[in-house]
């Protein structure tokens, strides 16, 4: 496993994605199930997804664009390792007109 991938896996394992959910995400990406979209980010070193059953993320050559593929309805957080920080990107997968329910964060307080 590459060192950056290992660092990102560690970040996801330590719950940084949960912290990213508690804070406003740095970006929100919406995609249909079975569809894909390209998100433009800058200086991406590595990327990982919290719920791989909901969406897939792939860093494209050049480290500027991320291909996001919707697999099934739901939402997840992508942890993105930039050159100097980890940011959270909220990924919402839903069919047109379908509403994705937001998580109930009151249980965390």
Kinemage of the C-alpha trace (Angstrom):
@kinemage 1
@onewidth
@group {chain A} dominant
@subgroup {mainchain}
@vectorlist {calphas} color= white
{ca unk a 1} P 0.000 0.000 0.000
{ca unk a 2} L 1.359 3.441 -0.930
{ca unk a 3} L 2.190 5.742 2.025
{ca unk a 4} L -0.420 8.354 1.038
{ca unk a 5} L -3.099 5.687 0.682
{ca unk a 6} L -2.115 4.269 4.069
{ca unk a 7} L -2.332 7.762 5.636
{ca unk a 8} L -5.777 8.332 4.128
{ca unk a 9} L -6.977 4.902 5.298
{ca unk a 10} L -5.740 5.760 8.775
{ca unk a 11} L -7.569 9.089 8.663
{ca unk a 12} L -10.834 7.350 7.730
{ca unk a 13} L -10.262 4.702 10.399
{ca unk a 14} L -9.677 7.315 13.094
{ca unk a 15} L -13.018 8.912 12.389
{ca unk a 16} L -11.932 12.026 10.516
{ca unk a 17} L -14.847 11.417 8.166
{ca unk a 18} L -17.197 11.636 11.190
{ca unk a 19} L -15.603 14.961 12.102
{ca unk a 20} L -16.029 16.121 8.524
{ca unk a 21} L -19.735 15.246 8.763
{ca unk a 22} L -20.076 17.341 11.921
{ca unk a 23} L -18.586 20.384 10.178
{ca unk a 24} L -19.864 21.941 6.974
{ca unk a 25} L -18.317 20.020 4.081
{ca unk a 26} L -15.759 21.786 1.925
{ca unk a 27} L -17.771 20.747 -1.133
{ca unk a 28} L -20.940 18.862 -2.045
{ca unk a 29} L -21.131 16.597 -5.095
{ca unk a 30} L -24.420 15.177 -6.378
{ca unk a 31} L -24.677 12.276 -8.801
{ca unk a 32} L -27.371 9.830 -9.981
{ca unk a 33} L -27.133 6.099 -9.235
{ca unk a 34} L -25.232 4.568 -12.149
{ca unk a 35} L -24.046 8.009 -13.254
{ca unk a 36} L -20.821 9.849 -12.812
{ca unk a 37} L -19.509 13.379 -12.564
{ca unk a 38} L -16.156 15.080 -12.317
{ca unk a 39} L -15.340 17.239 -9.302
{ca unk a 40} L -12.548 19.775 -9.642
{ca unk a 41} L -10.254 19.965 -6.657
{ca unk a 42} L -6.668 21.125 -6.527
{ca unk a 43} L -3.471 19.481 -5.385
{ca unk a 44} L -5.132 16.186 -4.380
{ca unk a 45} L -2.624 13.676 -3.027
{ca unk a 46} L -5.084 10.863 -2.208
{ca unk a 47} L -8.798 10.286 -1.762
{ca unk a 48} L -10.924 7.733 0.068
{ca unk a 49} L -14.636 7.128 0.541
{ca unk a 50} L -16.451 6.320 3.769
{ca unk a 51} L -19.185 4.138 2.228
{ca unk a 52} L -17.895 2.463 -0.944
{ca unk a 53} L -21.282 0.824 -1.490
{ca unk a 54} L -22.826 4.296 -2.119
{ca unk a 55} L -20.208 5.888 -4.374
{ca unk a 56} L -16.802 5.335 -5.878
{ca unk a 57} L -14.154 8.052 -6.167
{ca unk a 58} L -11.131 7.948 -8.432
{ca unk a 59} L -8.346 10.508 -8.664
{ca unk a 60} L -7.689 11.289 -12.306
{ca unk a 61} L -4.162 11.900 -13.648
{ca unk a 62} L -2.858 15.351 -12.792
{ca unk a 63} L -4.334 15.469 -9.271
{ca unk a 64} L -6.913 18.121 -10.145
{ca unk a 65} L -10.046 16.141 -11.049
{ca unk a 66} L -11.882 13.394 -9.186
{ca unk a 67} L -14.304 11.039 -10.945
{ca unk a 68} L -17.313 10.364 -8.687
{ca unk a 69} L -19.532 7.406 -9.647
{ca unk a 70} L -22.905 6.870 -7.952
{ca unk a 71} L -23.583 3.244 -7.065
{ca unk a 72} L -26.764 3.363 -4.949
{ca unk a 73} L -28.939 6.026 -3.337
{ca unk a 74} L -27.544 7.509 -0.154
{ca unk a 75} L -24.850 9.856 0.996
{ca unk a 76} L -21.291 9.527 2.158
{ca unk a 77} L -18.162 11.535 2.825
{ca unk a 78} L -15.031 11.468 0.720
{ca unk a 79} L -11.895 12.289 2.687
{ca unk a 80} L -9.536 14.212 0.423
{ca unk a 81} L -5.872 14.579 1.297
{ca unk a 82} L -4.506 17.831 -0.078
{ca unk a 83} L -0.891 18.879 0.211
{ca unk a 84} L -1.415 20.315 3.708
{ca unk a 85} L -4.806 19.161 5.044
{ca unk a 86} L -7.631 16.646 4.875
{ca unk a 87} L -11.021 18.005 3.770
{ca unk a 88} L -14.441 16.389 3.646
{ca unk a 89} L -16.511 16.284 0.463
{ca unk a 90} L -20.148 15.287 0.901
{ca unk a 91} L -21.325 12.948 -1.864
{ca unk a 92} L -25.091 12.634 -2.417
{ca unk a 93} L -26.304 9.872 -4.711
{ca unk a 94} L -29.944 10.179 -5.722
{ca unk a 95} L -32.260 9.834 -8.667
{ca unk a 96} L -33.835 13.035 -10.016
{ca unk a 97} L -36.638 14.081 -7.668
{ca unk a 98} L -35.560 11.635 -4.946
{ca unk a 99} L -34.930 13.163 -1.543
{ca unk a 100} L -31.962 11.973 0.500
{ca unk a 101} L -32.680 12.252 4.194
{ca unk a 102} L -30.079 14.130 6.197
{ca unk a 103} L -28.522 12.308 9.173
{ca unk a 104} L -29.893 13.127 12.623
{ca unk a 105} L -26.957 14.754 14.395
{ca unk a 106} L -28.926 15.544 17.573
{ca unk a 107} L -28.125 12.057 18.868
{ca unk a 108} L -24.456 13.065 18.967
{ca unk a 109} L -25.007 15.876 21.488
